Amino acid sequence: MARRTITAAESIWVARPPGEVFAYTQDYATRPDWDPVIRRAEILATDPPAVRVEAQGVGTYTVEYRLFRPGERTSAAFRDVASSWLAGGGGPWEYRARDGGTDWTQTNTLELRHPRLLALAAPLVERRLRDSMRTSMARAKAILEAAGGPSADESRATPG
């Protein structure tokens, strides 16, 4: 049976340096502050990073980083997925300096567990994924830009 995947990409400009945006958005201790989908996270490893996540409306999965370049880029895959509708996923996040701030881009792919059954629901899942990404990225931007945001010294450069 063919895999059914949904991919969405969103970008936002944040008035903070790439290292600070990266450190804050990759810190799973603060992730629930700006990403309402993440309910709980447990750091399993730091080199390479791996995080067990409980996600609202999804279930649990392990985020295994394939690439982790602080201040620049990450790429991760979802493994050990326990979900009634999600089979896997992942994708890269990029951080690029521009105009004294950072262009932060998320590209996320979700693999649906039941391709035929969920083919009809795919447009709704994609819309919810995009809305969730836009909302969470806007929250992170607001937190980072408020009163100068967390400093690089206060944020860690590894997940958790």
Buried (B, 14 or more C-beta within 10 A) or exposed (E): EEEBBBEBBBEBBBBBBBBBBBBBBBBBEBBBEBBBBBBEBEBBBBEEBBBBBBBEEBBBBBBBBEEBEBBBBBBBBBBEBEBEBBBBBBBBBBBBBEEEBBBBBBBBBBBBBEBEEBEEBBEEBBEBBBEBBBBBBEBBBEBBEEEEBBEBEEBBEBBB
